């Protein structure tokens, strides 16, 4: 019997956001964090949604400071 791994789309988006951030693509990472946060809200995960939304905002602030 194969083991199944259950992962939601919003969790994958958060993982991708982390990778984008590590590569320095802050704009794309912020957008992905926000999309992941929206998905977390839709799946009744308010704490994750808040954390990820704050992460998106933090990245946007960093982008403005770089300009």
Secondary structure, DSSP 4 states (H G I P E B T S, - for coil): --------HHHHHHHHHHHHHHTT-HHHHHHHHHHHHHHHHHTT-HHHHHHHHHHHHHHHHHHHHH-
